[in-house]
């Protein structure tokens, strides 16, 4: 599987660009934002809406509870596992998006 990565500072429109690009190319999106990983942090995190998440598959958004401490290593393992799952049935590409 080939992976495209879209990163940049907060508030520059990464999510909108990613959604449009993923829609046009039928790529799944994998979250790589430290705040959007948490279930409870919806407001203020600019997490995609439920409607946006239905346009293309989204992964690792709201995956963890804020009550658990998630390390970079835990995220890396979760992302690696998810990419392996996606590779079994998805296109040859996926898009990782995040700012942190």
C-alpha positions in Angstrom: 0.0 0.0 0.0 1.2 3.5 -0.8 0.6 6.2 1.7 0.2 9.9 1.1 0.7 12.2 4.2 -0.8 15.6 4.5 0.5 17.6 7.5 0.6 21.2 8.5 -0.2 23.7 11.2 -3.6 23.9 12.9 -6.3 25.8 11.1 -4.9 25.8 7.5 -7.6 23.6 6.0 -5.9 20.2 5.9 -9.2 18.3 6.7 -11.1 20.0 3.9 -8.3 19.4 1.4 -8.0 15.8 2.5 -11.7 15.1 2.3 -11.9 16.5 -1.3 -8.8 14.7 -2.4 -9.8 11.4 -0.8 -13.3 11.7 -2.3 -12.0 12.3 -5.8 -9.5 9.4 -5.6 -11.5 7.0 -3.4 -8.7 6.9 -0.7 -9.5 6.1 2.9 -8.3 8.8 5.5 -6.3 7.9 8.6 -6.2 10.4 11.4 -2.8 11.5 12.7 -4.0 14.3 14.9 -3.3 13.9 18.7 -6.6 15.6 19.7 -8.9 13.9 17.1 -7.8 10.5 18.4 -10.0 10.9 21.5 -13.7 10.1 21.6 -14.6 12.9 24.0 -12.8 15.7 22.2 -15.3 16.5 19.4 -15.8 20.2 20.0 -12.7 22.3 19.3 -10.9 19.5 17.6 -12.2 20.1 14.0 -13.0 16.4 13.8 -14.8 15.5 10.6 -18.6 15.4 10.9 -20.6 12.2 10.7 -21.7 13.3 7.2 -18.1 13.9 6.1 -17.0 10.5 7.5 -19.6 8.8 5.3 -18.1 10.3 2.1 -15.0 8.2 2.4 -13.8 5.8 5.1 -12.2 7.5 8.1 -10.0 5.7 10.6 -8.6 6.4 14.0 -10.9 9.3 14.8 -12.3 9.0 18.3 -10.5 5.7 18.7 -9.3 6.2 22.3 -10.9 7.5 25.5 -9.4 10.7 27.0 -9.1 8.7 30.2 -6.3 6.6 28.7 -2.9 8.0 28.0 -1.9 7.4 24.4 1.7 7.5 23.5 3.2 8.0 20.1 4.2 4.3 20.1 0.7 3.2 20.8 -0.6 5.4 18.0 2.1 4.1 15.6 1.0 0.5 16.4 -2.7 1.3 16.0 -2.0 3.1 12.7 0.2 0.2 11.4 -2.6 -2.3 12.3 -5.3 -0.2 10.7 -3.2 0.3 7.5 -2.7 -3.5 7.3 -6.5 -4.0 7.6 -7.2 -1.4 5.0 -4.7 -2.9 2.6 -6.7 -6.1 2.5 -9.7 -4.6 0.9 -9.0 -1.0 0.0 -7.3 0.7 -3.0 -3.6 0.8 -3.3 -3.4 4.2 -1.5 -4.5 5.8 1.7 -4.1 9.3 3.1 -2.8 10.1 6.5 -3.8 13.6 7.8 -2.8 15.5 10.9 -1.1 18.5 12.4 0.6 17.1 15.4 
